[in-house]
Amino acid sequence: MKIFDAAERLAALGHESRLAIFRMLVEAGPEGLHASAMSDSLALPPATLSFHLSHLSRAGLIAGRRQGRFIHYAVKFGTMDELLAFLTRDCCRGHPCLPKTCRCDDASPDTGKETR
């Protein structure tokens, strides 16, 4: 990944609402969600949500697909993986130092504390 692309993607995630949308879509998995479900859950007006979804889509972090009258959005997990790999490439000269990255399900999403 080029540094410019990484910077664009990180900038897109650097807004509270866009980060909340992205996290919601990550939690939804490959099936994703339609916009009205996100709008209701995040209490964002449809126009505001649409603006943020467009920004995340332009950054290459999510993709939308039409299902009837609705657009279903999902994270582009390959792109997310590339971004994480870019950020952690050659970290600590190859020594394992990021246990939460290696085992994402070990950290509680709300507190950041280890759960066992």
N, C-alpha and C positions, 0 to 999 in steps of 0.2 A: 504494500500500500504506500502510496506517495504521501509525504508529509502534508501537502495541501489538502488532500482528501480527508486525512485524519483530522486536521484542524477544522474543516467544514462540518464534519460529523460531530465532533465534540462541541462545536459552537451551537449546532442545532440542539444538542442535549443540554446546553447551558441555560435553558429557560425552565423555570419551575413547572409550568403547564406542560411543555413538551416532554420533560423528563417523566412527569406523572403519566402521560399518555404512553410513552415508550415502555415504562415499567408495567403498566396495565397490559399492554400487548405482549410483553415478554411472558408475563404470568399466564396469559391466555393460550400461549403455545402456538403451534403452526396453524391451528384453526382460525386464530384471530378473533376479531369482534367487528360488529357493524357500528357505524358512527353513532347511531342513536343510543346504543347501550353505553358507549363511552361518555356521551354528552350527559346522560342521566346520572351516571355513577360519579363523574367528576364535577358535576354542576357547572358545566361550561355551556354557554349559549352555542347553538349550532354553527353560527358564522365564525365564532372564535375558534371552536374546535376545528372547523374546516381549514382555517388559516394555519393552525399548528400542524394538522395532518399534512397539508401541502408542503410545509417547510420540511418536515421529517421525510417526506417522500422525495423531495428534490435533493436532499442530502443522501439519499440512497439507503436510509435506515428502515423504511417500511415500504410496503406496496399495497395498493388497493385493487380489488377485483369486484366487478359488478355482479350482483346476484339479484336479479329482478330490478326492483326500484331502489335497492340499497347497495351501498359500497361496503364491502367487507375488507378490513385492514388487518395486516399481519406483519410482524417483524421479519426482516430479511436476515435470518439467523446466520447465514454465511457471511454477510457483511459485518454483523456484530462480532462474529468470531474473528474475522480479519482485523477489526479494530482492536479487539482485546489482544490478539497476537502481536500487533504492531506496538501496542503500549508496553507489552511485557517481554518483547524479544530481547534476548541476551541479558536479561535481568540478572544481576549478581553473578555475572560471568558463568552462567549455566548451573549454579547451585540452587536447589529448590528453596525459595524463600517466600513464596506466596501461597500458603496453605489454603486460604479461602478461595483463591482463584482456581486452584486444583480441585477443590471440593466445594463448589458453590452452595450445595445444599446444607452445609454445616453451620451457616450463619443465619440467624433470625433476620428476616427482612426489615422488621420494625426497629429492633434495638441494636443490631450489629453484634450482639453478644453470642458467644458460642453456645450451641445447644447440643446436648448429647443424649 
